[in-house]
Amino acid sequence: MVKTRSFLVFAIALALITAGGISGSARAQRLAAPSNGPVAVTFNDKVGHNQFIWVSDAPLESIKGTSEGISGSLTIDPQDLTKLRGTVETKTVTMKTGNATRDNHLWSAEWMDIRRFTTITFTVSGMKDVKTTGNTATGTATGTFTMHGVTKSLAIPFKLTYIPESDKTRLRAPGDLVMINADFTISLKDFNIAGTEGNVGSKVGETIKITAQLFGNTVK
């Protein structure tokens, strides 16, 4: 009798999890926000200040800079975040360190060569390890990162917050609002950035830490 009762409890729990043909895994990948399917999200500084913050740590110098001029869009299905796809792009001419002389060196042919390579782009082609709580999600976006004429596969951990439209949010921007934070590291060597001889590893870090702060709203 005890075994029969335990089996019935397990069967009921399983039925609740898979009700409507939605598995426990699928539930873990969807947001609480109501949805009628995929929506287009465009980056918009009215929602928040879009930027990349990057840090170079080296024995002789620590440099912190920003990159703005961000454009692109994402397609998001709140009911299945594994389908998120899109592109984020920033203009290399917006890379600044707070020092005009250093910025001119950064933009030169020895470093970023902004006349030849005008943009840095990340294209999202997949998602993995997605977990949601309410309208917040974490996971890893996979895709290709293009910089200095070189394209590499890259996996970037992220946190996403989705805010459904309301009278209060419309004071900032129309549509649903989306906020994304991501932290990752790149190697200058991987993107053929050699710089002035002897500087990488002494005044400029061999790897660069990057934080993406992205804000957008849905296009209705």
Buried (B, 14 or more C-beta within 10 A) or exposed (E): EEEEEEEEEEEEEEEEEEEEEEEEEBBEBBBEBEBEEBBBBBBBEEBBEBBBBBBBBBEEEEBEBBBBBBBBBBEBBBBBBBBBBBBBBBBBBBBBBEEEEBBEBBBBEBBBBBEEBEBBBBBBEEBEEBEBEEBBBBBBBBBBBBBBEEEEEBEBEBEBBBBBBEEEBEEBBBBBBBBBBBEBEBEBEBBEBEBEEEBBEEBBBEBBBBBBBBBBBBEE
